[in-house]
Amino acid sequence: MTLCGWRRSGGGPRRSRSVRRPSASTASWPRSTGTPICPHAALLGRVGRGVEAVPVGEEAVRLYGELAALNRDAYLPGLAVSLTNQAALLGQVGRGVEAVPASEEAVRLFGELAALNREAYLPDLAGSLQSNALRLAEVGRRAEAVSVNQEALRLFAELAALNREAYLPDLASSLNNHAALLGRVGRGVEAVPVSEEAVSLYGELAALNRDAHLPDALRSLTAWGYVLIENSRFRAAVTPLTAALLAARELPEYVAQSIIGSAADLLRLAYAGDAAAVADEFRVVTGQEVPAWMKEPPSATEG
């Protein structure tokens, strides 16, 4: 979840990426009234006090709105960021229906900013579209979410073509999200190549910086395995899921635990789907027989 983190010379929120884009905007950021409020909401959200964070975020939105009414050029970026962050906070506390219009307004404002300065604000527009897709999916509007995320994906691809090093993580993440959304609207066949491309890009990133990108690379493998299982390609799912399971042992335990758990349960799901084919493929991939834990009932319902 993106929370505040605006920059004095930047056009939008910082993203939790290992490679961040350079600051391009020359927007004048507030130095007084709005400054302490948004970080306070962020801190509350990060320590699990989302219910307290929501009214603080609402106040930030109100103040940025007031500032933007006085000086639109200077404060419109701050208003757009605060709306994006407020939508994330609302989603965090289960108020998804309220989060959607806030997120949609952020998209509209970033669209306005990008029309004025495409180079500076296109990344923020792409990020706000991806956030909006997540908000829509959270309230069951999945078909709309697919369409919105498709546009985010298109923009991240455009950005990656201009600066691959800076935007490849965003493109990979957007592909992963898109595959999941396609699967949830019954378009699993389309989801497979999208998920495969995400795996490929995360593999490229991990080859460049293994420590930074290996966790996401392994999560993309488990997501690909899930998409294959959803398409009844149980045998094909064995290779990515086994790879994720084995490679996760390189990670710190607190990171590896969720990846290993997901991959293991998805292997159980694949085995339940076609025991003979999965056992045969597992033998080919690992040189071993299927372990007893893979024969246990699966509990995985989504990747």
URLIN-V220362 format. One line per field, one symbol per residue. ss: DSSP state (a for helix, b for strand, c for the rest). phi: phi as a letter, one per 20 degrees, with the letter a starting at -180 (. if undefined). burial: b if it has 24 or more other ideal C-beta (glycine too) atoms within 12 Angstrom, else e. A space follows every 10 residues. Layout:
ss=???
phi=???
burial=???
This chain:
ss=cccccccccc cccccccccc cccccccccc ccccaaaaaa aaaaaaccca aaaaaaaaaa aaaaaaaaaa caaaaaaaaa aaaaaaaaaa aacccaaaaa aaaaaaaaaa aaaaaacaaa aaaaaaaaaa aaaaaaaacc caaaaaaaaa aaaaaaaaaa aacaaaaaaa aaaaaaaaaa aaaacccaaa aaaaaaaaaa aaaaaaaaca aaaaaaaaaa aaaaaaaaaa cccaaaaaaa aaaaaaaaaa ccaaaaaaaa aaaaaaaaaa aaacaaaaaa aaaaaacccc caaaaccccc ccc
phi=.eclmfdfdd eaffdedfdd fffdedfeef dcgeffffgf ffffffdndf fffgffffff fffffffffe bfffdfgfff fffgffffff ffendfffff ffffffffff fffffebfff dgffffffff ffffffffdn efffffffff fgffffffff febfffdgff fffffgffff ffffdmdfff fgffffffff fffffffebf ffdggfffff ffffgfffff emefffffff ffffffffff eggfefgfff ffffffffff fffbgfffff fffffdmcff ffffefffcf cbe
burial=bbbbbbbeeb bbbbbebbbb beebbebebb eeebeebbbb bbebbeeeeb eebbebbbeb bebbbebbee eeeebbbbbb bbbbbbbbbb bbbebbebbb ebbbbbbebb bbbbeebeeb bbbbbbbbbb bbbbbbbbbe bbebbbebbb bbbebbbbbb eeeeebbbbb bbbbbbbbbb bbbbbebbeb bbebbbbbbb bbbbbbeeee eebbbbbbbb bbbbbbbbbb bebbbbbbbb bbbbbebbee beeeebeebb bbbbbbbbbb bbbeeeebbe bbeebeeeeb eeebeeebeb eeb
